[in-house]
Amino acid sequence: MGGLGSPCSLYLTAAGIKELTIIDNDVLDLSNLQRQILYNETQVGRDKAEITKEVLSNLNSEIQIKTYKDYIDENSIKKYLKGQDFIVDCSDNLQTKFLVNKVAIENNMKCVIAGIKDFYGQIITINPKKSACYQCVFPDPEKDSIDPNAGPLPVIGVTPGILGTLEALEVIKTTLGLPNLYDNLLMVNLLDLSFNKIQVVKDEKCICSK
């Protein structure tokens, strides 16, 4: 529920998605407000999961919002899969993105994964076993992952705002059976305002082909 999760959850809630299960282990810090538009200054120091439930429930009382203060890893994610149709990755690290991709494929759940840095972003939507997946683009999770000790990536607030909104759009379009980013990686460059859709070929040696 950071820069990507804030706009994504707001638009999914406003659209009337029946149920959202949200997992975040963080506490709101003043520095988050530059990009995490779900929150405000009066909530600094509180658990993001708690705030999220309040804000989204006030936006649309007709949908069910479930929030959990938890850190997602290979063991904890299993607790939250039952009854879910779609996984939306709004994490800020590649290790979690690779995990979400793997779990979605193993459990036959559609998912969308986005990443950001500075003025740049990328997003892909995955249909397990049928479309190319995140690991088709980045085939070596260990090599492609960023050093966890490297510190946070620089970002301008509007970048996750745009990519998080695109994630919500992909969920809605996929749910309605409309054209989406299956087998395509959308590259977003906000410096020159370019959007480039790159076709991704499904790798026969990838986990999504097994």
Buried (B, 14 or more C-beta within 10 A) or exposed (E): BBBBBBBBBBBBBEBEBEEBBBBBBBBBEEEBBEBBBBBEEEBBEEBBBBBBBEBBBEBBEEBEBEBBEBEBEEEEBEEBBEEBEBBBBBBBBBBBBBBBBBBBBEBEBBBBBBBBEEBBBBBBBBBBEEBBBBBBBBEEBEEBBEEEEEEEEEBBBBBBBBBBBBBBBBBBBBBEEEEBBBBBBBBBEBEEEEEEEEEBEBBEEBBBEE
